[in-house]
């Protein structure tokens, strides 16, 4: 009994012996959040009743809030074979850090307007601000190249996560929207401060509305130009489902009105019918450490985000850079107008769908670091950027022409059912090489070197009505063998593949892979290829209703390769699940 009375005191003493030197280290290094995680884990270990827990990276990862370790900035690859170094001249880990503070609620509201509608007075102000930003030396974090390299830092794995050596990347997950919102927020305020205008707001390229689908004219003149663009696209309506890899690849050859209709149908699918749940629109839940990894883009990140990046970039440069590759994309001024529209669509989507507020603390507490208009390094969390009114900016409203562009089936559903059933009976005796009756492609996976059509069983005859469930088509185990641009489209119950496009109801969605580069681990001074397979999730409840297939026991799913690089892509299978 005497020994047991001393146990609490001994535990406190042990904890204090660890805590004191850790406190000294925090004061010297600004790694407060790292220290708190270690202290929390030490407390759990030392004060646990069983006494069996041990301090390990795995234990730390489970309780750790996702954030970059600023002391780990290292060389990375912008694309295969191209080493890049985006790190700041002075390590950010040596700078004092301040936590984000909201702007004064009484400060002017910055109103972002469509780029094709701004006047000469606005263009003159923006030109002046951008000229000043481009004239600043690289060691000034407000300079244009340092702003561009912020995107490079967080998109090529140049930072590792806190606690582990696992790389930090903000694409292909639920970090995509909030991180880019933060970047636009600080970039906009820096520009305004350079010309002493606290009302200055970035424009947005409204490529989702008919009169905004051409490249805005202001980006055809300095300093808004970039010599690495496909100038042949200046006179064309943007293709929001663009799939070309190189300069000479054939394009669709649609008329301007046909392309507009095509774009509006895609927007309806990717914002309304195919994105009714948080994960479908935002992307998969990425959490700390290797165990928390996921690779699953939301609908908008695949298209129009990735596709417009490729549309702007020129095929005469590798990867269609600058805009076509993440490491260099923010060097093009049009990048910012592209991403303010992406940010605007996040607000539009939240207004269209009920119960889409994220409550997961792992997401809300995820933190990033940006320099503000005073060149101060600021720690900002996702929970800080969910209310744009509190951030003191807004978007000028535009008509959402795509809201009433619900696609129609290419053929009457009853006719399609008859044709598909007839083909299945015929295939009982002879199955063509491009058709496969199994939706599980294991053990060797399937190469997408040509069209794949497969029969997919539905887990239940009919999804639960009135319970808010969404039926989801999942293409899993997607492995891009080489880090190149890859695009394929997904269709349901297709009769004629040759005419398929987002204009028809059979279109379920698209997968677009943009090169992420290869991560380098600085401690080992060696290249580490962290190949992980991707997942594509597409909401299909409304689609199945329109195709009169919502009572069927199975559906036919067709994957259509849209880039030649699909020959380097395999997948393990296709299934259907439900999201509440």
C-alpha positions as CSV (number, residue, x, y, z in Angstrom):
1,X,0.0,0.0,0.0
2,X,2.9,2.4,0.8
3,X,4.3,1.9,-2.7
4,X,1.0,2.6,-4.4
5,X,0.8,6.0,-2.6
6,X,4.0,7.0,-4.2
7,X,3.0,6.0,-7.8
8,X,1.1,9.3,-8.6
9,X,4.1,11.4,-7.4
10,X,6.5,9.3,-9.4
11,X,4.4,9.7,-12.5
12,X,4.2,13.5,-12.1
13,X,8.0,13.6,-11.6
14,X,8.6,11.6,-14.8
15,X,6.2,13.8,-16.8
16,X,7.9,17.0,-15.5
17,X,11.3,15.7,-16.4
18,X,10.1,15.3,-20.0
19,X,8.0,18.5,-20.1
20,X,10.7,20.9,-18.9
21,X,13.3,20.4,-21.7
22,X,10.4,20.1,-24.2
23,X,9.2,23.6,-23.1
24,X,12.7,25.0,-23.6
25,X,12.8,23.5,-27.1
26,X,9.4,25.0,-27.9
27,X,10.5,28.5,-27.0
28,X,13.5,28.1,-29.3
29,X,11.8,26.5,-32.2
30,X,8.1,27.6,-32.4
31,X,7.0,24.0,-32.7
32,X,4.2,24.4,-30.2
33,X,1.7,22.1,-31.8
34,X,4.3,19.3,-32.2
35,X,5.2,19.7,-28.5
36,X,1.6,19.6,-27.4
37,X,1.0,16.3,-29.3
38,X,4.0,14.7,-27.6
39,X,2.9,16.0,-24.2
40,X,-0.6,14.6,-24.7
41,X,0.9,11.2,-25.7
42,X,3.3,11.2,-22.8
43,X,0.5,12.0,-20.4
44,X,-1.6,9.1,-21.8
45,X,1.4,6.7,-21.5
46,X,2.6,7.8,-18.0
47,X,-0.8,8.1,-16.4
48,X,-2.5,5.1,-18.1
49,X,-3.7,2.5,-15.7
50,X,-2.4,-0.5,-17.7
51,X,1.0,1.0,-18.2
52,X,1.3,-1.0,-21.5
53,X,1.3,1.9,-24.0
54,X,4.5,3.0,-25.6
55,X,5.5,6.2,-27.3
56,X,5.6,5.5,-31.1
57,X,5.0,7.5,-34.3
58,X,1.9,5.4,-34.9
59,X,0.4,6.5,-31.5
60,X,1.3,10.1,-32.2
61,X,-0.2,10.1,-35.7
62,X,-3.6,9.0,-34.3
63,X,-3.8,12.0,-32.0
64,X,-2.0,14.5,-34.2
65,X,-3.6,17.4,-36.1
66,X,-2.5,17.5,-39.7
67,X,0.0,20.3,-40.4
68,X,3.3,20.8,-42.2
69,X,6.6,20.6,-40.3
70,X,8.2,23.8,-41.4
71,X,11.7,22.5,-40.5
72,X,11.5,19.8,-43.2
73,X,11.4,21.8,-46.4
74,X,13.3,19.9,-49.1
75,X,13.8,19.4,-52.8
76,X,10.9,17.7,-54.7
77,X,10.0,17.0,-58.3
78,X,7.6,19.2,-60.2
79,X,7.1,16.4,-62.8
80,X,8.9,13.2,-63.7
81,X,12.6,14.0,-64.2
82,X,12.5,17.7,-63.1
83,X,13.9,18.4,-59.6
84,X,12.5,21.7,-58.1
85,X,13.3,23.6,-55.0
86,X,10.4,25.8,-53.8
87,X,11.6,26.4,-50.3
88,X,11.9,30.0,-49.1
89,X,15.4,31.6,-48.8
90,X,15.0,31.7,-45.0
91,X,13.5,28.6,-43.4
92,X,10.0,29.4,-42.2
93,X,10.7,27.4,-39.0
94,X,13.0,30.2,-37.9
95,X,10.3,32.8,-38.2
96,X,7.9,33.8,-35.4
97,X,4.4,32.5,-36.0
98,X,1.2,34.4,-35.2
99,X,-2.2,32.7,-35.2
100,X,-4.8,34.0,-37.7
101,X,-7.0,36.8,-36.7
102,X,-10.2,37.7,-38.6
103,X,-10.3,41.1,-40.2
104,X,-12.1,43.9,-38.4
105,X,-15.9,43.3,-39.0
106,X,-16.3,46.9,-39.9
107,X,-13.6,46.8,-42.7
108,X,-14.8,47.1,-46.3
109,X,-16.1,44.0,-48.0
110,X,-14.0,43.0,-51.0
111,X,-16.3,42.0,-53.8
112,X,-14.9,39.6,-56.4
113,X,-16.4,40.2,-59.8
114,X,-16.4,38.2,-63.1
115,X,-13.1,38.8,-65.0
116,X,-15.0,39.4,-68.2
117,X,-17.0,42.2,-66.7
118,X,-14.4,44.3,-65.0
119,X,-13.7,47.8,-66.3
120,X,-10.6,49.6,-67.2
121,X,-10.3,51.4,-63.9
122,X,-10.2,48.0,-62.1
123,X,-7.7,46.5,-64.6
124,X,-5.5,49.5,-64.1
125,X,-5.4,49.0,-60.3
126,X,-4.8,45.3,-60.7
127,X,-2.0,45.9,-63.2
128,X,-0.3,48.3,-60.9
129,X,-0.5,45.9,-57.9
130,X,0.8,43.0,-60.0
131,X,3.6,45.0,-61.4
132,X,4.7,46.0,-57.9
133,X,4.4,42.4,-56.7
134,X,6.5,41.2,-59.6
135,X,9.2,43.8,-58.8
136,X,9.7,42.7,-55.2
137,X,12.8,40.6,-54.5
138,X,12.5,36.9,-54.0
139,X,13.4,37.1,-50.4
140,X,10.2,39.1,-49.8
141,X,7.4,36.6,-49.2
142,X,4.9,39.0,-50.9
143,X,6.8,38.7,-54.2
144,X,5.0,37.1,-57.1
145,X,7.4,34.2,-57.4
146,X,7.3,33.5,-53.7
147,X,3.5,33.5,-54.0
148,X,3.7,31.0,-56.9
149,X,6.1,28.8,-54.9
150,X,3.6,28.6,-52.1
151,X,1.6,26.4,-54.4
152,X,4.6,24.4,-55.3
153,X,5.5,23.8,-51.6
154,X,2.2,22.3,-50.8
155,X,1.6,20.4,-54.1
156,X,4.9,18.5,-54.5
157,X,5.4,17.2,-51.0
158,X,8.2,19.7,-50.3
159,X,7.1,19.7,-46.6
160,X,6.7,16.6,-44.4
161,X,3.8,16.3,-42.0
162,X,4.4,17.0,-38.3
163,X,5.5,14.0,-36.2
164,X,6.1,11.7,-39.3
165,X,8.3,11.9,-42.4
166,X,5.2,11.4,-44.5
167,X,4.8,14.1,-47.2
168,X,2.2,16.9,-47.1
169,X,0.0,17.4,-50.2
170,X,-3.2,19.4,-50.5
171,X,-4.6,17.9,-53.7
172,X,-6.8,14.8,-54.2
173,X,-8.5,15.1,-50.8
174,X,-10.8,17.3,-48.6
175,X,-7.9,19.8,-48.2
176,X,-8.2,21.0,-51.8
177,X,-10.9,23.7,-51.3
178,X,-9.9,25.2,-48.0
179,X,-6.2,25.4,-48.8
180,X,-6.8,27.2,-52.1
181,X,-9.2,29.6,-50.3
182,X,-6.5,30.5,-47.9
183,X,-4.0,31.1,-50.7
184,X,-6.4,33.4,-52.6
185,X,-7.3,35.2,-49.4
186,X,-3.7,36.2,-48.5
187,X,-2.7,36.8,-52.1
188,X,-5.6,39.2,-52.6
189,X,-4.9,41.2,-49.4
190,X,-1.2,41.5,-50.4
191,X,-2.1,42.9,-53.8
192,X,-4.5,45.4,-52.2
193,X,-1.9,46.5,-49.6
194,X,0.7,47.2,-52.3
195,X,-1.5,49.9,-53.8
196,X,-3.1,51.0,-50.5
197,X,-6.6,49.8,-51.4
198,X,-8.4,47.8,-48.7
199,X,-11.3,47.2,-51.1
200,X,-9.3,45.5,-53.8
201,X,-10.6,42.0,-54.7
202,X,-9.4,39.4,-57.2
203,X,-11.6,38.8,-60.2
204,X,-12.9,35.3,-61.0
205,X,-12.9,33.6,-64.3
206,X,-16.6,32.6,-64.6
207,X,-16.0,29.7,-67.0
208,X,-19.2,28.0,-65.8
209,X,-21.6,30.7,-67.3
210,X,-22.1,31.1,-71.0
211,X,-20.7,34.7,-71.4
212,X,-17.7,33.9,-69.2
213,X,-16.4,30.8,-71.0
214,X,-13.9,32.5,-73.2
215,X,-10.4,33.5,-71.8
216,X,-11.0,36.9,-70.2
217,X,-9.5,39.7,-72.4
218,X,-7.5,41.2,-69.5
219,X,-5.3,38.0,-69.5
220,X,-4.2,38.7,-73.1
221,X,-2.2,41.8,-72.1
222,X,0.8,42.3,-69.8
223,X,1.3,41.8,-66.9
224,X,-1.5,39.2,-66.9
225,X,0.1,37.2,-69.8
226,X,2.2,34.0,-69.7
227,X,4.2,32.8,-72.6
228,X,3.4,29.1,-71.8
229,X,-0.2,29.1,-72.8
230,X,-2.0,27.5,-75.7
231,X,-2.9,30.7,-77.6
232,X,-5.1,28.9,-80.0
233,X,-7.6,28.5,-77.2
234,X,-8.0,32.3,-76.8
235,X,-10.6,32.3,-79.5
236,X,-12.5,29.3,-78.3
237,X,-15.0,28.4,-75.7
238,X,-13.2,26.6,-72.9
239,X,-13.7,22.8,-72.8
240,X,-14.5,22.0,-69.1
241,X,-13.9,18.3,-69.8
242,X,-10.7,18.8,-71.8
243,X,-8.6,15.7,-72.2
244,X,-5.7,16.5,-74.5
245,X,-2.1,15.7,-73.4
246,X,-0.1,17.4,-76.2
247,X,-0.2,20.3,-78.6
248,X,-1.2,18.3,-81.6
249,X,-4.0,16.1,-80.1
250,X,-7.4,16.3,-81.9
251,X,-10.1,18.3,-80.2
252,X,-13.8,17.8,-80.3
253,X,-14.5,20.3,-83.1
254,X,-17.8,21.5,-81.5
255,X,-19.4,24.8,-82.4
256,X,-19.4,27.4,-79.7
257,X,-23.0,26.8,-78.7
258,X,-22.4,23.0,-78.6
259,X,-19.4,23.5,-76.3
260,X,-21.5,25.8,-74.1
261,X,-24.2,23.2,-73.8
262,X,-21.6,20.5,-73.2
263,X,-20.1,22.6,-70.4
264,X,-23.4,23.4,-68.7
265,X,-24.3,19.7,-68.6
266,X,-21.0,18.8,-67.0
267,X,-21.4,21.6,-64.4
268,X,-24.9,20.2,-63.5
269,X,-23.4,16.7,-63.0
270,X,-20.4,17.8,-61.0
271,X,-22.2,20.3,-58.7
272,X,-25.7,19.0,-58.4
273,X,-26.6,15.4,-59.2
274,X,-23.2,13.8,-58.8
275,X,-22.1,15.7,-55.7
276,X,-24.8,15.5,-53.1
277,X,-22.6,14.3,-50.3
278,X,-19.6,16.0,-48.8
279,X,-17.0,13.5,-49.8
280,X,-18.2,13.4,-53.4
281,X,-17.7,17.1,-53.8
282,X,-14.8,17.8,-51.4
283,X,-12.7,14.7,-51.8
284,X,-11.7,11.9,-49.4
285,X,-10.8,12.5,-45.7
286,X,-7.0,12.8,-45.5
287,X,-5.7,12.5,-42.0
288,X,-2.3,12.6,-40.3
289,X,0.4,10.0,-41.0
290,X,0.7,7.2,-43.5
291,X,-2.3,5.4,-42.0
292,X,-4.4,8.5,-42.7
293,X,-3.6,8.6,-46.4
294,X,-6.3,8.8,-49.1
295,X,-6.3,9.6,-52.8
296,X,-9.8,10.5,-53.9
297,X,-10.6,13.8,-55.7
298,X,-13.9,15.5,-55.5
299,X,-16.0,16.1,-58.6
300,X,-14.9,19.7,-59.2
301,X,-11.2,19.0,-58.6
302,X,-11.2,16.5,-61.5
303,X,-13.2,18.7,-63.8
304,X,-13.3,21.6,-64.3
305,X,-10.3,22.2,-62.1
306,X,-7.7,19.9,-63.6
307,X,-9.2,20.1,-67.1
308,X,-9.0,23.9,-67.2
309,X,-5.4,23.8,-66.0
310,X,-4.6,21.6,-69.0
311,X,-6.7,23.7,-71.3
312,X,-4.7,26.9,-70.5
313,X,-1.2,25.3,-70.7
314,X,0.6,24.8,-74.0
315,X,1.4,21.3,-75.3
316,X,4.8,22.7,-76.6
317,X,6.0,22.6,-73.0
318,X,6.4,19.4,-70.9
319,X,3.2,18.6,-69.1
320,X,1.5,21.6,-70.7
321,X,3.3,23.8,-68.1
322,X,3.1,26.4,-66.6
323,X,-0.6,25.9,-65.9
324,X,-0.7,22.2,-66.8
325,X,1.6,21.1,-63.9
326,X,1.0,21.9,-60.3
327,X,4.6,23.0,-59.4
328,X,4.5,25.9,-61.9
329,X,0.8,26.6,-62.2
330,X,0.7,29.7,-60.0
331,X,3.3,31.4,-62.1
332,X,0.5,32.2,-64.5
333,X,-1.7,35.1,-63.4
334,X,-4.8,33.3,-64.8
335,X,-4.3,30.7,-62.0
336,X,-5.7,33.1,-59.5
337,X,-8.9,33.9,-61.5
338,X,-9.3,30.2,-62.1
339,X,-9.1,29.4,-58.4
340,X,-11.3,32.2,-57.2
341,X,-14.0,30.6,-59.4
342,X,-13.3,27.3,-57.8
343,X,-13.7,28.9,-54.4
344,X,-16.9,30.6,-55.5
345,X,-18.3,27.2,-56.6
346,X,-17.6,25.9,-53.1
347,X,-20.0,28.6,-51.8
348,X,-22.5,27.9,-54.5
349,X,-22.5,24.1,-53.7
350,X,-23.0,24.8,-50.0
351,X,-26.0,26.9,-50.8
352,X,-27.5,24.2,-53.0
353,X,-27.2,21.2,-50.7
354,X,-28.6,20.8,-47.2
355,X,-26.6,19.4,-44.2
356,X,-23.2,19.8,-45.8
357,X,-21.4,21.4,-42.8
358,X,-18.3,19.4,-41.9
359,X,-17.9,18.7,-38.2
360,X,-14.9,16.4,-38.2
361,X,-12.3,18.1,-35.9
362,X,-9.4,16.5,-37.8
363,X,-10.5,18.5,-40.8
364,X,-11.5,21.7,-38.9
365,X,-8.1,21.8,-37.0
366,X,-5.9,21.1,-40.0
367,X,-3.4,24.0,-40.1
368,X,-1.3,25.7,-42.8
369,X,1.1,28.6,-42.8
370,X,1.0,31.7,-45.1
371,X,2.6,35.2,-45.1
372,X,0.1,38.0,-44.8
373,X,0.3,41.6,-46.2
374,X,2.7,42.6,-43.4
375,X,5.1,39.7,-44.2
376,X,4.2,38.0,-41.0
377,X,4.0,34.2,-40.9
378,X,0.4,33.2,-40.0
379,X,-0.9,29.9,-38.8
380,X,-4.4,29.4,-40.1
381,X,-6.8,26.5,-39.7
382,X,-9.6,25.2,-41.9
383,X,-12.2,26.3,-39.3
384,X,-11.0,29.9,-39.8
385,X,-12.1,30.0,-43.5
386,X,-15.6,28.5,-43.6
387,X,-17.4,31.9,-43.4
388,X,-16.3,34.2,-46.2
389,X,-18.2,37.1,-44.7
390,X,-16.0,36.9,-41.6
391,X,-13.1,37.0,-44.0
392,X,-14.6,40.2,-45.5
393,X,-15.0,39.2,-49.1
394,X,-17.9,38.2,-51.3
395,X,-18.8,37.2,-54.8
396,X,-20.9,39.2,-57.3
397,X,-23.8,37.0,-58.1
398,X,-24.1,35.6,-61.6
399,X,-26.9,33.5,-63.2
400,X,-26.3,29.8,-62.7
401,X,-27.4,28.7,-66.2
402,X,-26.3,25.1,-65.5
403,X,-28.9,24.6,-62.7
404,X,-31.6,23.7,-65.2
405,X,-29.4,21.7,-67.6
406,X,-30.3,18.2,-66.2
407,X,-29.1,15.9,-69.0
408,X,-31.4,13.5,-70.8
409,X,-30.6,9.9,-71.8
410,X,-29.2,9.4,-75.3
411,X,-31.9,6.9,-76.1
412,X,-35.2,6.2,-74.3
413,X,-34.4,4.0,-71.1
414,X,-36.7,1.2,-72.1
415,X,-35.0,0.9,-75.5
416,X,-31.6,1.0,-73.8
417,X,-32.7,-1.8,-71.4
418,X,-33.9,-4.0,-74.3
419,X,-30.6,-3.5,-76.3
420,X,-28.4,-4.1,-73.2
421,X,-30.3,-7.3,-72.3
422,X,-30.1,-8.5,-75.9
423,X,-26.4,-8.0,-76.0
424,X,-25.9,-9.8,-72.7
425,X,-27.8,-12.9,-74.1
426,X,-25.7,-12.8,-77.2
427,X,-22.5,-12.6,-75.1
428,X,-23.3,-15.8,-73.3
429,X,-21.8,-17.7,-76.2
430,X,-19.1,-15.2,-77.2
431,X,-17.6,-12.4,-75.0
432,X,-15.7,-9.8,-77.0
433,X,-12.2,-8.9,-75.6
434,X,-13.3,-5.4,-74.5
435,X,-16.2,-6.7,-72.3
436,X,-15.9,-8.3,-69.0
437,X,-18.7,-9.7,-66.9
438,X,-16.7,-9.4,-63.6
439,X,-16.5,-6.1,-61.9
440,X,-13.6,-7.4,-59.8
441,X,-10.4,-7.3,-61.9
442,X,-8.2,-9.1,-59.4
443,X,-5.7,-10.6,-59.1
444,X,-3.9,-8.8,-62.0
445,X,-6.1,-5.6,-62.4
446,X,-7.2,-4.3,-65.8
447,X,-5.2,-2.0,-68.1
448,X,-7.3,0.9,-69.5
449,X,-5.7,0.6,-73.0
450,X,-9.1,0.5,-74.5
451,X,-12.8,0.8,-73.5
452,X,-13.8,-1.4,-70.5
453,X,-17.5,-2.4,-70.1
454,X,-18.5,-4.5,-67.1
455,X,-21.6,-5.6,-65.2
456,X,-21.8,-4.2,-61.7
457,X,-24.1,-5.7,-59.1
458,X,-26.1,-3.4,-56.9
459,X,-25.9,-4.3,-53.1
460,X,-29.6,-3.6,-52.7
461,X,-32.4,-3.6,-55.3
462,X,-33.3,0.0,-54.3
463,X,-31.5,2.4,-52.0
464,X,-33.2,3.5,-48.8
465,X,-35.8,6.2,-49.7
466,X,-36.2,9.2,-47.4
467,X,-33.1,8.4,-45.3
468,X,-30.7,10.7,-47.2
469,X,-28.6,7.9,-48.7
470,X,-26.7,8.4,-52.0
471,X,-25.8,5.5,-54.2
472,X,-22.2,5.7,-55.2
473,X,-20.3,4.1,-58.1
474,X,-16.7,3.4,-57.0
475,X,-13.8,2.7,-59.3
476,X,-11.0,1.5,-56.9
477,X,-7.3,0.6,-57.1
478,X,-6.6,3.1,-59.8
479,X,-2.8,2.9,-60.4
480,X,-1.2,5.4,-62.7
481,X,2.1,3.6,-63.6
482,X,3.9,6.8,-64.7
483,X,3.4,10.2,-63.2
484,X,1.6,11.6,-66.3
485,X,-1.6,13.3,-67.2
486,X,-4.4,10.7,-67.4
487,X,-8.1,11.1,-68.1
488,X,-11.0,8.7,-68.5
489,X,-14.8,9.1,-68.4
490,X,-17.3,6.9,-66.7
491,X,-20.8,6.0,-68.1
492,X,-23.7,3.9,-67.1
493,X,-25.9,1.7,-69.4
494,X,-24.4,3.0,-72.6
495,X,-25.8,1.8,-75.9
496,X,-23.5,3.8,-78.3
497,X,-20.1,4.7,-76.8
498,X,-19.1,6.8,-79.9
499,X,-21.5,9.6,-79.1
500,X,-21.0,9.7,-75.3
501,X,-20.3,13.0,-73.5
502,X,-21.4,14.9,-70.4
503,X,-24.3,16.1,-72.5
504,X,-26.0,12.8,-72.0
505,X,-27.5,11.4,-68.8
506,X,-25.4,8.2,-69.0
507,X,-22.3,10.3,-68.0
508,X,-21.5,9.5,-64.4
509,X,-18.2,11.5,-64.1
510,X,-14.6,11.7,-65.0
511,X,-11.2,10.9,-63.5
512,X,-8.3,13.3,-64.2
513,X,-4.8,12.7,-62.9
514,X,-2.3,15.6,-63.0
515,X,1.3,14.7,-62.2
516,X,2.1,15.2,-58.6
517,X,5.9,14.8,-58.8
518,X,8.0,12.6,-56.6
519,X,8.7,13.3,-53.0
520,X,12.2,13.5,-51.7
521,X,13.1,12.8,-48.1
522,X,15.7,15.3,-46.9
523,X,17.1,13.2,-44.0
524,X,18.0,10.3,-46.2
525,X,18.9,12.6,-49.2
526,X,17.2,10.1,-51.4
527,X,14.2,9.9,-53.7
528,X,11.3,8.0,-52.3
529,X,8.4,7.2,-54.7
530,X,5.3,7.0,-52.6
531,X,3.0,5.2,-55.0
532,X,-0.5,4.9,-53.7
533,X,-3.6,3.9,-55.6
534,X,-6.5,6.2,-56.1
535,X,-10.2,5.8,-55.8
536,X,-13.0,7.5,-57.8
537,X,-16.4,8.0,-56.2
538,X,-19.4,9.2,-58.2
539,X,-22.9,9.8,-57.0
540,X,-25.4,8.1,-59.3
541,X,-28.8,8.1,-57.5
542,X,-30.4,10.8,-59.7
543,X,-28.7,9.3,-62.8
544,X,-30.2,5.9,-62.1
545,X,-33.7,7.4,-61.7
546,X,-33.4,9.2,-65.0
547,X,-32.1,6.0,-66.7
548,X,-35.0,4.1,-65.1
549,X,-32.4,1.7,-63.6
550,X,-33.0,2.5,-59.9
551,X,-34.9,-0.8,-59.5
552,X,-32.4,-2.9,-61.5
553,X,-30.3,-5.6,-59.8
554,X,-27.2,-4.5,-61.8
555,X,-26.0,-1.8,-64.2
556,X,-23.5,-1.8,-67.0
557,X,-20.5,0.5,-66.4
558,X,-18.3,1.7,-69.2
559,X,-14.8,3.3,-68.8
560,X,-13.7,5.3,-71.8
561,X,-10.0,6.3,-72.0
562,X,-9.7,10.0,-73.1
563,X,-5.9,10.2,-73.1
564,X,-3.3,7.9,-74.7
565,X,-1.6,7.7,-71.3
566,X,-4.4,5.5,-70.1
567,X,-2.3,2.6,-71.4
568,X,-0.2,3.2,-68.3
569,X,-3.2,3.0,-66.0
570,X,-4.7,0.0,-64.3
571,X,-7.6,-0.5,-61.9
572,X,-8.6,-3.3,-59.6
573,X,-12.4,-3.1,-59.9
574,X,-15.7,-1.4,-59.7
575,X,-18.4,-1.6,-57.1
576,X,-21.5,0.2,-55.7
577,X,-21.9,1.4,-52.2
578,X,-24.1,3.9,-50.3
579,X,-23.2,7.1,-48.5
580,X,-25.4,8.4,-45.7
